[in-house]
């Protein structure tokens, strides 16, 4: 399950210019992709729920060599503890806490000059905020959980690109596994814009679900999270300066990827539900 990352090599793109395809979709794995997958092929994926017996809901998400686990606890009374820090506050409606934890190896040795704050902690804070922005809209009627808190804790086990995408998928699956009332699942996908590997640096191509090596070669990066049934985008982010045409293409590819991931998420929950009967 926890295969080591491939040995470090010179960054290069090993993709084929083929149409977007989905294959091998079942209860535990998603789109099958070889080492030379097409520009619009997702990495091999594996989704599992109910991984931890001591959590209200949990999930394991693997996207290639990127692996994360998520545990949801609650709703529980705010006074009963949880991930909250500092003095307890009164909440007239329910509160959703999100936390993403990164292993030290991801940014090992990276420190801010003149500061005792690890750059790893800064990444965790930003990822936690982005995760909450992405899944908050899916949780129905937090007013029903008056004075209560729902804790969503995502731990990154291994990073090969797409940490936030994997975290969003894992959190949405874990919330569903915990029985938290949601209006829809939140699926996510990302696209990296890179120079064409066909010895034509003037042309840009969109690579869906990129690895860390592909991200390093990229000139831009787009991430989209949405609730497909409601046709509502819950999160959108872009890094890099891209022309409007390539940005629109990247967003469209992200939406296609989200719909594919959504089918796999539903299949995962359906298979788990059938196994309990």
N, C-alpha and C positions, 0 to 999 in steps of 0.2 A: 504494500500500500504506500509506504513512504520511501519511494525510490529516490536515491541521491540524484542531485543535479548532474547533468553531463559535465565532463571536464571542460575547463575554460579553453576556448578557441578564438581565433580571430573572428570578429563580428562579420557575419555575412548573411545574406538572405537566401534561404533555400525554399523558394515558393514557385508554384507553377501558375500561370495565368489562365485559370479555369473559372467556370461559373460557380456561384455559391451552391453548395450541396450539403445535404444532411444524410447521414447513413449510420446504421448501427445504433439507433435510438432505442433504448430499452429502459427498464426500471432503474438500472444502476449506472449506465454509461450513456454518453451522448455521442455527438458526431465523431465518427472515426476519422483520424487524420494520420497520415504517414509523416516521416521526417520531411518530405517534400510536399507538404500540403498546398492547396491552392490559396490564392490571395484571400478568398472569401470562405475559407474552411476554418471552423473552430478547432481548438485543440481537443484531444480526448478528454472527456469529463466524466466525473463520478460524483453522484449526490447520494447521501445517506442521512436519515433522520433518526431521532431517538438513540443517540450515541451514548448519552450519560443518564444514568438512572437517578442521580441526585439533582437533576435540573427539571424545571417545568417543561422545557422543550429544548432540543439540541439538534445539531446537524453537522455534517462533514461535507465539505465541498473541495473537489480537486479539479483544477483546470490545468492539464498538463502537469508540470512540476510545481505549480502553485497550489498550496494546500492550506486550508483554514478550517478551524472548528468554531462553532458558535454555541453558546449556552444562554438560554432565556430563563430568568427567574422572576416569578410574580404572575399576576399582580400581588404585591404584598404591601402591608402597611408601611408608610414612610418611616415610622419610628422603629421598624424592625431591622433596620440596617440596609445593606446593599452596597452599591458602588458610589453612593453619594459621599462627598467630602464636605467637611465644614459643618456648621450648625444646621440642625434640621429646620426646614422651612415648611410653612403651611401651604398646601396646594388645594384650591377649591376643585380642581379636576386632576385626573391622573397625569403622571409624569413619565416620560420615556427617557431612560438613561442609556446611552450607547458608549461603549468603550472598545477600542481596538488596541491589542497588545502585539508588539513586534518583538521577535527574538533579537538579542544583541548582535547576532552575527550579520544581520542585514546591513547595519550601518556601523559595524565594528571599527573602532579607531577614528571615527569622525566626530570631532568636537568643535564647538564654536570657540574661536580664539578669545582668550580673556574671560571665558565664562565657564562655570561648572555645569551648565546645562548640556546634556547630551543631545545631539541632533536627532537621535532616535525618539526622544520624548516629544520633540516638536512635530515629527511625522505622525506620532500616535494621536496627538491632539487634533491635528488637521483631519486625519482619517476618521476619527471618531465623530467630528462635527459633520463631515460629508456623509457618513453613514446614516446619521440621524436625519439629515436633510432628505436623503433618498427614501427612507422607509417610513418616515413620520406620517405622510399623507395616507398610507395604507391602513393605519390603525383606526378603527371606527370608534367614535364616541368615547374619547378619553374621559368625558364627564361621568361616565358610568363607573369609573375607577377613582371616585373622589377620595382624596387623601392617600392614594396608593401610588406605587411605583412599579414600573416594569423595567427590569435590567436586561440589557442585551450586551453580552460580552463576547467579542470575537478575538480569537488568538490565531496569529499567523504562524504556521508551522514551517512553511517553506515558501520562498518568493522567487518566481521566475516571470514576473510581470503580471499585472492585472489584480493586485491585492484588493483594491477597492471594489472591483467587479465581483470578485469571489466573496468578499465580506457582505455585500448587499444581498447576493443570492443566499448565502448561508443564514443571514439574519432573517430574511423573509421566510425561509423554510422552517427555521427554529420557532418563529412566532406562530406559524401555522401548526407546528407540532405541539406547541404549548397550549393550543386552543384559544389563543387570543383572537378576538373577533376582528377580522380584516376585510376590507372591501375587495381586495384582490392581492395576488402575489406580485412582488416587485422583481422583475428580471433586469439584468444589466448586461452591457456589452461595451467594448472599447475598440477603437480603430487607430492605427498609427499610420501617418502619412510619410512615406519614404521615397527617395529617388528610385526610379525604375532600375531593377538589377540588370536590365538588358542593355547595359553600357550606354544608357541614355539618361544622363543626370538631369536634363532639362524637363523630363516627364516625371510626374509624381504619381504614385500608385497608393491605394489604400489597402492596408493589411489588417484584417479583422483578428481580434484576440491575439495581439502580438506577444512575443516572448520578451524577456528583458534585453536580450541582444538586439532585437529588432527595434525596441523603443530607443535604445542608445543611438541608432542610426537615423531615427526619425526627425523630421522637420516640424511635425505637429502631432497632436494627440487629442482625440475626442472620446469622451465617455458619456454614455446615455443610460439612464435607468428609467423604466416606465412600467405602468400597470396596463398590460395589453388589453384586457377586457374593457377597461374604462377609457382606453386610448388617451391616457394622461401621462405626460412626462413628469417624473418626480425629481429628476436630477439631470443636469447637463453641465458639462465642463469642457473647456478647450484650452490647450496649451500650445504655444507657438503661433506664428503669424502665417495664416493660410488665406488664399484667395477664396472668395465667396463660393465659386463653383466647386472647388475641391472640398470645402467645408460642408456644403449641402450633400455632396456624394458620401462623405464620411458619416454624416448623421443618418442618411438613408440606410447605409450598410449596418450601422449600429442598431437601427430599428429592426431590420431583418434578423440580426443576431439575437436581439432581445426576444423576438417571437419564437425563435428556435429554442432558446434557453427556457422560455416559459413552458413549452410543451414538455421538456424534460423534467422541469420542476413538478409539474402536475402529475407526470407519470411516476415520479419518485414517491409522492404522497399517496397516490392511488395504490401503488404496490405495497407500501407500508400498511395502509389501511386494510387491504385484503389479507395481509399476513397476520393481522390481529383477529380476524374472524374465525 
